[in-house]
Every structure is written in structure tokens, then in C-alpha cells.
């Protein structure tokens, strides 16, 4: 169950559109959807998709989930875990660059950064020449995958 909960939390990251490189995650997630088609149809058909609700439904029926579905969800979680690590590294390594180049002032002391659908990464790539070395390195790692 602990592994499934980790997968659930990580998949929620993707669903919320936080990841900048969704193409890498989309393939394993699509495989999980296909592998869990029976479970999603029979146990979760009345659940409104989004915000991790389908994954929570699968978790509620974990005793009935096929091995193929469980393995596909685990495989997706492994990819998402790696991407989540990159997101954390971008936040740490590029914090000032995100504020300087990608944020909109909300007040004299607060900034708003529109995240999702790769907007932050695209912004950082567009300002690559102005990035610090640590930020350039992590963005380079993200783009090389």
C-alpha cells in the first residue's frame, strides 16, 4: 500500500500539470491507463477524472487490482519520481532566475509564477543566457533526457 500511495501522490503531480516535461511521463501514464482499463471501467466508472481521483479509486479497490495494472502504475511512478526530483532541483537551483525572469509582480513584495504545461521551463530556456551556472546545469539535464 505504501508504494501505491507514493505512486498516487506522484501521479497527482502530473495531473496538476506541474511537470515541465510531460512527454516523458505521458507514455508510462498512458500504459497505466491501458493496463488498468478493466479496473477503471468496473470500479471507477462513476468517478470524475482529475486531481488524482481515479488513482484514489484504484487505491480504494487495491485488493481487486490486477498485477498488470499494479505494475503499470508502479512503472509510471518510477518515471514520475525522477521527474519530481528534477522539479525540486529546478526550484532549488533556479529560484532567483524564476523570480527574475518568469514571475509577475503581485505586490511590492510578492510575485506570481504561472506554472504548468512547461511554462516555467520554457521561460528559463528563453532566458538561458541570463541563467546562473547551477540553473543552466539543471535545465541542461532536463532537456537532455
Buried (B, 14 or more C-beta within 10 A) or exposed (E): EEEBBBBBBBBBBBBEEBBBBBEBBBEBBEBBBEBBEEBBEEBBEEBEEEEBBBBBBBBEEBEEBEEBBBEBBBBBBEBBBBBBEBBEBBEEBBEEBBEBBBBEEEEEEEEEBEBEEBBBBEBBBEBBEEBEEBBBBBBEEBEEE
